[in-house]
Amino acid sequence: MGSFSFPQSERILKRADFVNLNRSGKRLYTKHFTLILKPNGQGVTRLGVTVGKKFGNAVRRNRLKRLVREYYRLNKACLPHGYDIVIIAKNNDASYLDLWKINEEIQNVFNNKLCE
């Protein structure tokens, strides 16, 4: 059951890590999200989620962040290992997505772009 957890070691928490990824990471785009990836040299995949205030109140922003973290938690075995990944919500429509639509959209990006 431990493989489905989301421990602190798999989270990007420091601002410096976010800034470093933003400057030098590879960007992948979907309709609702921008994904930034960069190898981290640690052998563990880490996730950071960014949702700006333009998405409305804290309830909507936190719901979207919870759904993206849940996507990661359920699919981390299928994601590339040893990468830092930041998922940035692009537009206000993303706050109305459910887990299945988020799963479909992000998984398509990883399958299409990383396999090239």
C-alpha positions as CSV (number, residue, x, y, z in Angstrom):
1,M,0.0,0.0,0.0
2,G,3.0,2.3,0.4
3,S,3.4,2.7,-3.3
4,F,0.2,4.8,-3.5
5,S,1.3,7.2,-0.8
6,F,2.6,10.7,-1.5
7,P,5.4,11.4,1.1
8,Q,7.1,14.7,1.6
9,S,10.2,13.4,-0.2
10,E,8.1,13.3,-3.5
11,R,7.0,16.9,-3.2
12,I,8.5,20.1,-4.5
13,L,8.2,22.5,-1.6
14,K,11.0,25.1,-1.9
15,R,10.6,28.3,-4.0
16,A,14.1,27.8,-5.4
17,D,13.2,24.5,-6.8
18,F,10.1,26.0,-8.6
19,V,12.2,28.9,-10.0
20,N,14.9,26.5,-11.2
21,L,12.4,24.4,-13.0
22,N,10.6,27.4,-14.5
23,R,13.9,28.7,-15.9
24,S,15.4,25.5,-17.3
25,G,12.8,22.8,-17.5
26,K,11.2,21.3,-20.6
27,R,7.6,22.5,-21.1
28,L,4.7,20.4,-22.3
29,Y,1.3,22.0,-23.0
30,T,-2.3,20.7,-22.8
31,K,-5.6,22.5,-23.0
32,H,-5.7,23.3,-19.3
33,F,-2.2,22.7,-18.0
34,T,1.4,23.5,-18.6
35,L,3.8,20.8,-17.4
36,I,7.5,21.6,-16.7
37,L,9.9,18.6,-16.4
38,K,13.6,18.4,-15.5
39,P,15.8,15.5,-14.4
40,N,16.6,15.9,-10.7
41,G,19.4,13.4,-10.3
42,Q,17.8,12.0,-7.1
43,G,16.2,8.9,-8.5
44,V,12.8,9.9,-7.2
45,T,10.1,11.8,-9.1
46,R,8.8,14.9,-7.3
47,L,5.7,16.9,-8.0
48,G,4.8,20.5,-7.6
49,V,1.4,22.1,-8.4
50,T,0.7,25.7,-9.1
51,V,-2.7,27.3,-9.3
52,G,-2.9,31.1,-9.5
53,K,-5.5,33.3,-7.8
54,K,-7.3,34.0,-11.1
55,F,-9.0,30.7,-10.6
56,G,-11.3,32.1,-8.0
57,N,-11.6,31.4,-4.3
58,A,-9.4,29.1,-2.2
59,V,-12.0,26.3,-2.4
60,R,-11.7,26.0,-6.2
61,R,-7.9,26.3,-6.2
62,N,-7.4,23.7,-3.5
63,R,-9.8,21.3,-5.2
64,L,-7.9,21.5,-8.4
65,K,-4.6,20.9,-6.5
66,R,-6.0,17.9,-4.7
67,L,-7.2,16.4,-8.0
68,V,-3.8,16.9,-9.6
69,R,-2.0,15.4,-6.6
70,E,-4.4,12.4,-6.7
71,Y,-3.6,11.9,-10.3
72,Y,0.1,11.8,-9.5
73,R,-0.5,9.5,-6.5
74,L,-2.4,6.9,-8.6
75,N,-0.2,7.1,-11.7
76,K,3.3,7.7,-10.4
77,A,4.5,4.3,-11.5
78,C,3.7,5.2,-15.1
79,L,5.5,8.6,-14.9
80,P,9.2,9.1,-15.8
81,H,11.5,8.4,-12.8
82,G,14.0,10.8,-11.5
83,Y,12.3,14.0,-12.7
84,D,10.9,17.1,-11.1
85,I,7.5,17.8,-12.5
86,V,5.5,21.1,-12.0
87,I,1.9,21.2,-13.2
88,I,0.6,24.7,-13.7
89,A,-3.1,25.3,-14.3
90,K,-3.5,27.6,-17.3
91,N,-7.1,28.8,-17.5
92,N,-10.2,29.1,-15.4
93,D,-11.9,26.1,-17.1
94,A,-9.5,23.7,-15.4
95,S,-11.2,24.3,-12.0
96,Y,-14.3,22.4,-13.4
97,L,-12.4,19.3,-14.4
98,D,-12.9,16.0,-12.6
99,L,-10.2,13.4,-11.9
100,W,-10.9,11.3,-15.0
101,K,-10.5,14.3,-17.4
102,I,-7.3,15.4,-15.6
103,N,-6.0,11.8,-15.9
104,E,-6.8,11.6,-19.6
105,E,-5.3,15.0,-20.5
106,I,-2.1,14.7,-18.5
107,Q,-1.5,11.0,-19.4
108,N,-1.9,11.8,-23.1
109,V,0.9,14.4,-22.9
110,F,3.2,12.0,-21.1
111,N,2.5,9.2,-23.6
112,N,2.8,11.4,-26.7
113,K,5.6,13.8,-25.9
114,L,8.0,11.7,-23.8
115,C,7.9,8.7,-26.2
116,E,9.2,10.8,-29.1
